Amino acid sequence: MAGMYSLGCVSALPFVPFVVDKIGRRYPILLGGVISIIGGIVQGSALNFAMFIVARFILGFANVFCVVAASSLIGELSHPKERAVMGSLYNNSWDIGAVVAAGVTLWTFAMPNNWGWTIPSFLQVLPSLLQVCFIWFLPESPRWLVSKGRGNEAHAILVKYHAEGDENSEFVKAEFAQIEQTLEAELKIARINRKGVFSTPGMRKRVIVASFLGLFTEWCGIGLISLYLALVLDSIGIHDNRTKNMINFARIVWSLVNGTVSALIAPQYPRRRMYLACTISIFVVFTAWTIASAKYTLTHSNVSAQAVLALIFLYSPAYNLAFTALTYSKDYSIGVVFSQSW
């Protein structure tokens, strides 16, 4: 069931960068929102498990359109001095939805009928409905407008949002010129044979780093906590479903708090240093977690179970230090898709 959502994401990857670069940033968000609404309705109306699984695929497919287009739009609309923080907060905003979802399921899980899962399923429609309604009030990406020869529109947006209406702003002139220069440089690079990406040791190293960033973001244990927390809690003697839901709710609230702090602080420090601190912290947490879990298996010690529970909560700030705070802080559409492919 969890894997089908990811399969939907992967299935959308070949199309998303071209759609986002062809029709702009707002319309892919609209498209993803409409598809998400369909997926939520199908999931809430599911008559059998197969229909539920198909709905998860649809939701995963829609998710990538929203993620790529929204992260690009935020980065391209934000003021340069705020861009890194806005990108970090964007990624951390996942926890806002997770808090709502965890709170709803904490209320519905004990319902003795199908409403226990249909209510959370139908509620998935609401965020997408908000996107569909309010996307029209957002300006288009100035960078995309310039790339399509609509420089006057792009300049007007930069003047309104980055210069408080001052059409003679030197800052806007410099920013507009930088966008043009960047697009011109990207066009030249696009003409180069793609084999050139692997032509030098430096380029090969960059490709490896870019590829494995997405891989490590997902393969660092986050799935164990987000998808299989119930099984982890079973392994340390916590079997009551309400207790599991309360722990999950508390964990997500804690993640939102420390993730927000990380998003505000991490972009101020060197990227490499923050990623090293993040991965080392995760390594320490999982090493201690493995030892405590093994000790509980052998001795059924309450102290070991409590240690595992504490480490579950310590994992969150370790992960958010870089993998949440920095992953989308600078990316644009192609780069986000490359990372999302893992």
SULJOFEN-V809782 format. One record per residue. SS is DSSP state (H for helix, E for strand, - for the rest). OMEGA is omega in degrees with one decimal (* if undefined). NEAR is the number of other ideal C-beta (glycine too) atoms within 8 Angstrom. Layout:
# SULJOFEN-V809782
SS OMEGA NEAR
SS OMEGA NEAR
This chain:
# SULJOFEN-V809782
- 177.5 7
H -178.8 6
H -178.8 6
H 175.9 11
H 178.8 13
H 178.0 9
H 175.9 10
H 177.2 16
H -178.5 13
H -178.5 8
H -178.8 9
H -172.3 14
H -178.5 11
H -173.7 4
H -168.1 7
H -176.1 15
H -179.3 10
H 177.3 7
H -178.3 11
H 180.0 15
H -178.1 9
H -172.1 5
H 177.2 6
- -176.9 9
- -175.2 14
H -175.1 12
H 172.8 8
H 175.0 16
H 176.8 15
H 179.4 11
H 178.8 11
H 178.3 16
H 179.6 15
H 179.1 11
H 178.3 12
H 177.0 18
H 177.8 12
H 179.7 9
H 178.7 15
H 178.8 16
H 179.0 10
H -179.6 12
H 179.3 13
H -179.0 11
- -174.1 8
- 179.1 11
- 179.2 4
- -175.9 6
H -179.7 6
H 178.9 6
H 177.6 11
H -180.0 11
H 177.7 10
H 178.1 9
H 177.9 14
H 176.7 14
H -179.9 13
H -179.9 14
H 177.2 15
H 178.8 16
H -179.2 14
H -173.9 18
H -175.2 14
H 177.1 15
H -179.3 17
H -177.0 14
H -176.1 10
H -177.2 16
H -177.5 16
H 179.4 11
H 177.2 14
H -178.2 15
H 178.9 13
H -179.7 11
H -174.8 14
H 176.5 12
H -174.9 11
- 172.9 10
- -175.5 7
H -177.3 6
H -179.9 4
H -170.6 8
H -177.3 12
H -179.9 9
H 179.9 11
H 177.4 11
H 178.9 16
H 178.9 18
H 177.2 11
H -179.0 11
H -179.1 13
H -178.7 15
- 173.6 8
H -177.0 7
H 177.2 11
H 176.5 8
H 179.9 9
H 177.4 11
H 178.8 12
H -179.5 9
H -179.9 10
H 177.8 12
H 179.4 9
H -179.1 11
H 174.2 10
H 178.9 11
H -171.5 6
H -169.2 12
- -175.9 10
- 179.2 7
- -174.3 8
- -177.6 4
- -175.6 5
- 179.3 5
H 178.8 8
H 177.6 11
H 179.7 8
H 177.9 10
H 176.5 11
H -179.7 11
H -179.7 12
H 179.9 10
H 175.5 11
H -178.6 14
H -171.0 12
H 179.2 7
H 179.5 9
H 177.4 15
H 175.7 10
H 177.2 8
H -177.7 14
H -177.5 11
H -169.8 7
H 179.6 8
H -178.3 11
H -179.1 6
H 179.2 4
- 174.1 9
- 176.5 8
- 179.4 11
- 176.7 12
H -179.1 15
H 179.6 12
H 179.6 12
H 178.1 13
H -178.8 14
H 179.9 8
- 178.0 6
- -179.4 5
- -175.0 8
H -179.6 10
H 178.1 6
H 179.7 9
H -179.8 14
H 179.4 11
H 178.9 8
H 179.1 13
H 178.6 13
H -177.4 13
H -170.8 10
H -177.4 8
H -178.1 10
- 177.8 11
- 174.7 4
- -179.1 6
- -176.6 8
- -179.9 7
- -177.4 4
- 177.3 10
H 179.5 6
H 179.4 8
H 178.0 14
H 179.6 8
H -179.8 8
H 178.9 11
H 178.4 14
H 178.5 8
H 177.7 8
H 179.6 12
H 180.0 10
H 180.0 8
H 179.3 9
H 178.2 11
H 178.8 8
H 179.3 8
H 179.0 8
H 177.6 8
H 179.7 8
H -178.4 7
H -179.8 6
H -179.0 5
- 176.7 7
- -176.3 4
H 177.2 5
H 178.8 6
H 177.8 8
H -178.1 8
H -171.3 7
- -177.9 6
- 178.6 5
H -179.7 5
H 179.0 6
H 178.7 11
H 178.8 10
H 179.2 8
H 179.2 8
H 179.6 10
H -179.8 8
H -179.4 8
H -179.1 11
H -173.1 10
H 174.9 8
H 177.4 10
H 179.9 13
H -177.5 9
H 178.4 10
H -178.7 12
H -174.6 9
- -179.3 8
- 176.2 10
- -178.0 10
H 179.0 10
H 178.7 9
H -178.3 9
H -174.6 12
H -175.7 6
H -172.5 7
H -178.7 8
H -179.2 14
H 179.2 7
H 177.2 7
H -180.0 12
H 174.2 12
H -175.9 9
H 177.2 9
- 171.1 12
- 177.2 8
- -173.6 11
- -178.3 6
- -174.6 6
H 179.1 8
H 178.0 9
H 178.0 9
H -179.6 12
H 178.1 12
H 177.4 9
H 179.2 13
H 179.3 10
H 179.5 12
H -179.8 9
H -177.4 13
H 176.4 12
H 178.0 9
H 178.4 10
H 178.2 12
H -178.2 13
H -176.5 8
H 176.7 11
H 177.4 14
H 177.2 10
H 179.2 8
H -179.1 16
H -179.3 16
H -174.1 10
H -170.4 9
H -178.5 13
H -179.6 12
H -175.5 4
- 179.4 8
- -175.9 5
H -176.8 8
H -179.4 6
H -178.8 8
H 178.2 14
H 176.6 10
H 178.2 8
H -179.9 10
H -176.0 13
H 176.7 11
H 178.5 8
H 178.7 11
H 178.3 13
H 179.5 8
H -179.2 9
H -177.3 12
H 175.5 10
H 178.2 8
H 179.4 10
H 179.9 12
H -179.9 8
H -179.1 8
H 179.7 12
H 178.4 12
H 179.4 8
H 177.8 10
H 179.3 15
H -178.0 8
H -170.9 6
H -174.7 7
- -179.8 6
- 177.5 8
H 178.3 5
H 178.5 6
H 178.5 13
H 178.4 12
H 177.7 8
H 177.6 10
H -179.8 14
H 178.5 11
H -179.0 8
H 174.2 12
H 179.2 13
H 178.1 10
H 179.5 9
H -174.7 14
H 178.3 12
H 177.4 10
H -179.7 12
H -175.1 13
H -177.3 15
H 179.4 14
H -174.0 15
H 172.9 13
H -171.5 14
- -170.3 18
- -172.7 13
- -178.3 12
- -172.7 12
- -179.1 12
- -169.8 7
- 166.5 12
- -163.8 9
H -176.3 12
H -179.9 8
H 178.8 9
H 178.6 14
H -179.8 13
H 178.4 10
H -177.1 13
H -176.0 12
- 176.8 8
- * 9
